[in-house]
Structures are given as C-alpha cells and as structure tokens.
Amino acid sequence: MSPAPHDVAIRLKAALTAVAAAAASTLERFCDPQLAVDLKDDRSPVTEADRAAEAILRERLLGGFPTDSFLGEESGSAAGTSGFEWIVDPIDGTKSFIRGVPLYATLVGCRYAGQGVLGVIAIPALGELIYASQGQGAWHLPAGHAPGQQPTRARVSSRTALGNALWCTSATTAFAERGRDDAREKLNRHCGLARTWGDGYGYLLVATGRAEIMVDPIMNAWDAAAVEPIIREAGGRFSDWDGQDRIDGGEGVATNGQLHREVLGLLAADDTTAG
C-alpha cells in the first residue's frame, strides 16, 4: 500500500527545512578544536554537534507530524500510529567531521509501511544537496550553488563495464572487520578506479553519475534510509549484498543499476568471478 502523494509531498518539504536547520547547526562546530568527543558502547564517536543536530531533526519532524514514528542514531526511537517512520543520521561520517574533512552528511529518510518514500542527503560543508520522493525523481543542488538556484534532475551514470567503473566505500578496514577482505580485493581487481569517498557522500556520487558503485560492509538503517529512495529515483539500485531490497541487512550496495548483478557476484563469498 502506497501513501497519498500529498502526504509524501508535505513531508518532503518539512524534511528539507529540517535538514537545512540541522546541517547549519553542524557547521557551527565544524573544525572546532574544543569539540568534545565521546565514545558510544560500540566504540564509535559522538559529539555534542551530533546530538544537537538530531534534536533539531526530531523536534521539527515530530513537531510537524506527531503521529509519525522516529528513529535516530543518537536519540533512539519513538513510536507512532500514522504508518510513516522518519529515520535520521544527523552526522553521517562523524569521524570525518571530527577531523575537519568536509564530506560528512546529514541524512533524513522517511518510510511508509516499510517502503522508502523520500530521502534527503545534505553535505553541509560543501553546500551540496540531493533529495528524492516516491515517483518524483531525484533532484540535485551542486556544491556552492547560488541562493535561489533551482535543482536539476539527478541521474546515475550509463556506464556498463566494470573496468570503467568508479567504486567507493566508507572505510576499507570495514571489509576486514567483517572478514571479507576478499570482496574488497575483487572490487579493486575488476573495477577501473577505487576511492574512499564514503558515507552519504559516496551514495550521492552514485546518484549523480559521478561514481558507479558504493559498497558498505557494515551499515545501519539510519545510514541507508535516506540513500535507498534517492538511488532508486535516480535510476539506480540499492540492496544488501544478497540482492535483497532492504535497509536493515547490516550492509549496503548501491550501483547505477546496470552493474548491480556483476557487483553482487563480486561480493559473493565464493570467489567464482576472479579472472
């Protein structure tokens, strides 16, 4: 069952406003040498900038839609009754943020009855934005865009050969953490170029045709919820490593669609694709 288009449209408008406010708040602490960093139970870092940005997202989204559900990386979940669920990551790439690397993202996704209906990826330090909603395409504002500039339609690339493809990942060490360094080696061997332009920024590159493949061996729902509808509406495909269309499989792969089957073959544990 799909939601009414109007219900999605008003939520996209609210998401864009909330993301703009949250993204702006992260810039207030970006490159701040006094920024305190704490470690969560899983040993991943969190800062007061993460918490402040998520508080903005939570307040604005639930303030506008109090019967929606909410899941945030830092503040946890809130139950709702509308069938809509917001899933947010205030700073996707906190390690980059801490080090002053401008490729961190603010992510907001919304799902209805388990299906992604909208997504927003903002890259605050670059001033870049991409968003999408169900059946309405993906729309992109480039880095450093002028005030009032209109977004353009985002499309994945048309490359069909792995040898010409650029693949990205958030951290090469995550493959070893998962015990799948073989998958990383196969991607390096078969693809034309590899870069660690990761986190939400890597998925934005795929959606705008600047990269063909983005792979994460370890991925949470709040990392994937915004990504999935954007990749889909840009003409690509997002799945887990088994090819299942889900955001909660603990991993993720996005491609321009044409290369998806080949990439899944490279990610298979059985190395039958080595040449």
C-alpha positions in Angstrom: 0.0 0.0 0.0 1.3 3.4 -1.0 0.7 6.7 0.8 -1.2 9.6 -0.7 1.2 11.7 -2.8 0.1 14.8 -0.8 1.2 13.2 2.4 4.6 12.5 1.0 5.0 15.9 -0.6 4.3 17.8 2.7 6.8 15.5 4.5 9.5 16.2 1.9 9.0 19.9 2.3 9.3 19.5 6.1 12.4 17.3 5.7 14.2 19.8 3.5 13.5 22.6 6.1 14.6 20.4 9.0 17.8 19.2 7.2 18.7 22.8 6.4 18.5 23.8 10.0 20.3 20.7 11.3 23.0 21.0 8.7 23.6 24.6 9.6 24.0 23.7 13.2 26.7 21.2 12.4 28.7 23.9 10.7 28.8 25.9 14.0 31.0 23.2 15.5 32.9 22.0 12.3 36.6 22.4 12.7 36.2 23.4 16.4 39.3 22.4 18.3 37.3 22.5 21.5 34.7 20.0 20.3 34.4 17.2 22.9 34.2 13.7 21.6 32.7 10.8 23.5 32.7 7.1 22.6 29.4 5.1 22.5 29.1 1.5 23.5 30.1 0.3 20.1 33.3 2.5 20.3 32.0 4.8 17.6 32.4 8.5 18.3 29.7 11.0 19.0 29.9 14.7 19.7 27.6 17.4 21.0 27.2 18.5 17.4 25.6 15.1 16.5 23.2 15.4 19.4 22.3 19.0 18.7 21.6 18.3 15.0 19.5 15.3 15.8 17.5 17.2 18.4 16.6 19.7 15.7 15.5 17.0 13.3 13.5 15.2 16.0 11.8 18.4 17.2 10.9 19.7 13.7 9.8 16.4 12.2 7.8 15.1 15.1 6.5 18.6 15.8 5.0 18.7 12.3 3.9 15.1 12.3 3.4 14.0 15.9 1.8 10.6 14.9 4.8 9.5 12.8 7.4 7.2 14.2 11.0 8.3 14.6 14.4 6.5 14.7 17.6 8.5 15.3 21.1 7.2 15.6 21.7 9.2 18.8 18.3 9.6 20.5 16.7 6.2 19.7 13.1 5.6 18.7 9.6 7.0 19.2 6.5 5.0 18.3 3.8 6.4 16.0 0.5 5.4 14.5 0.4 7.1 11.1 2.4 4.4 9.2 5.2 6.9 8.4 8.6 6.5 10.0 11.4 9.0 10.0 15.0 7.6 10.1 17.8 10.1 10.6 21.5 10.3 11.0 22.5 13.9 12.0 26.2 13.5 11.1 26.9 10.5 8.8 30.7 10.4 9.0 31.3 11.7 12.5 35.0 10.6 12.2 35.4 12.8 9.1 33.6 15.6 10.9 35.9 15.4 13.9 39.0 15.6 11.6 37.7 18.6 9.6 37.0 16.6 6.5 34.1 18.2 4.6 32.5 15.0 3.3 30.2 14.3 6.2 26.5 14.2 5.6 23.1 14.9 7.3 20.7 12.2 6.3 16.9 12.0 6.6 14.8 9.2 5.2 11.1 8.6 5.6 9.3 5.2 5.1 5.7 4.2 4.9 4.7 0.6 5.7 8.3 -0.5 5.4 8.9 1.2 2.0 11.2 4.2 1.4 9.1 7.2 0.2 11.6 10.1 0.5 15.2 10.8 1.2 17.5 13.8 1.8 21.3 13.9 1.8 22.9 17.2 2.6 26.7 17.8 2.6 26.8 20.8 4.9 30.5 21.8 4.5 30.2 21.7 0.7 26.7 23.2 0.4 25.6 20.2 -1.7 22.1 18.7 -1.5 20.2 15.8 -3.1 16.7 14.7 -2.4 14.0 12.4 -3.8 10.5 11.3 -3.2 8.4 8.4 -4.5 7.7 8.7 -8.2 9.0 12.3 -8.4 12.7 11.6 -9.3 15.9 12.7 -7.6 16.9 16.4 -7.5 20.4 17.8 -7.0 21.9 21.2 -6.0 25.6 21.2 -6.6 28.3 22.3 -4.1 28.4 26.0 -3.7 25.1 26.6 -5.5 23.8 30.1 -5.6 20.9 31.2 -3.3 17.6 30.5 -5.1 19.2 28.2 -7.7 16.9 25.6 -8.9 17.8 21.9 -8.6 18.4 19.7 -11.6 17.3 16.1 -12.2 19.9 13.7 -10.8 20.6 10.5 -12.8 23.0 7.6 -12.3 25.7 7.0 -14.9 25.2 4.9 -18.0 28.5 3.0 -17.8 28.1 -0.7 -18.4 31.6 -2.0 -18.0 33.1 -2.7 -14.5 36.5 -1.8 -16.0 35.3 1.8 -16.5 33.6 2.0 -13.1 34.5 4.0 -10.1 33.7 2.3 -6.8 33.6 3.9 -3.4 33.5 2.8 0.2 33.3 4.4 3.6 36.3 2.5 5.1 38.4 -0.2 3.6 39.0 -1.6 7.1 35.3 -2.5 7.4 35.8 -5.3 4.9 38.4 -6.9 7.2 36.2 -6.3 10.3 33.6 -8.3 8.5 36.1 -11.0 7.4 35.5 -10.1 3.7 38.8 -8.6 2.5 38.3 -10.9 -0.5 35.4 -8.8 -1.6 37.4 -5.6 -1.4 40.2 -7.2 -3.4 37.8 -8.4 -6.1 36.3 -4.9 -6.5 39.7 -3.4 -6.8 40.7 -6.0 -9.4 37.6 -5.7 -11.6 36.7 -2.0 -11.3 38.6 0.8 -13.0 39.0 3.0 -10.0 38.6 2.9 -6.2 38.2 5.8 -3.8 37.1 6.1 -0.2 34.7 8.9 -0.7 32.3 7.3 1.7 29.4 7.6 3.9 26.4 9.6 2.5 28.7 11.4 0.1 29.6 8.2 -1.8 26.0 7.4 -2.4 25.4 11.0 -3.6 28.2 10.4 -6.1 26.4 7.3 -7.4 23.0 9.1 -7.6 24.6 12.0 -9.6 26.5 9.8 -12.0 30.0 10.6 -10.8 30.6 7.1 -9.4 29.0 3.8 -10.4 29.3 1.7 -7.2 29.2 2.4 -3.5 29.7 -0.6 -1.1 29.5 -0.7 2.7 30.2 -4.0 4.5 28.8 -2.6 7.8 25.7 -0.3 7.6 22.9 0.7 9.9 19.3 1.5 8.9 19.9 5.2 9.7 22.8 5.2 7.2 20.6 3.6 4.5 17.1 5.1 4.9 17.8 8.3 3.0 20.0 6.6 0.5 17.6 4.0 -0.8 14.9 6.2 -2.3 17.4 8.6 -3.7 19.4 5.9 -5.6 16.1 4.4 -6.8 14.6 7.6 -8.0 17.9 8.5 -9.8 17.6 5.3 -11.8 20.0 3.1 -9.8 19.6 0.3 -7.3 20.2 -0.2 -3.6 20.2 -3.6 -1.9 22.0 -5.7 0.7 24.9 -7.9 -0.5 22.4 -10.7 -1.3 20.4 -8.5 -3.6 17.5 -8.1 -1.2 15.8 -4.7 -1.3 16.2 -3.8 2.3 17.9 -1.2 4.5 18.3 -3.3 7.7 20.6 -6.1 6.5 23.6 -4.7 8.2 25.3 -3.9 4.8 24.6 -2.0 1.6 25.5 -1.7 -2.0 24.3 1.0 -4.5 25.0 1.0 -8.2 23.8 2.6 -11.4 21.6 -0.5 -11.8 23.3 -1.8 -14.9 26.3 -3.1 -12.9 24.3 -4.3 -9.9 24.3 -8.0 -10.8 28.0 -8.1 -11.5 28.8 -6.3 -8.3 26.7 -8.7 -6.3 28.7 -11.5 -7.9 31.9 -9.9 -6.7 30.5 -9.6 -3.2 29.6 -13.3 -3.1 31.7 -15.2 -0.6 32.5 -17.8 -3.2 35.2 -16.3 -5.5 33.9 -17.6 -8.8 34.4 -14.3 -10.6 38.1 -14.0 -10.4 39.8 -13.6 -13.7 
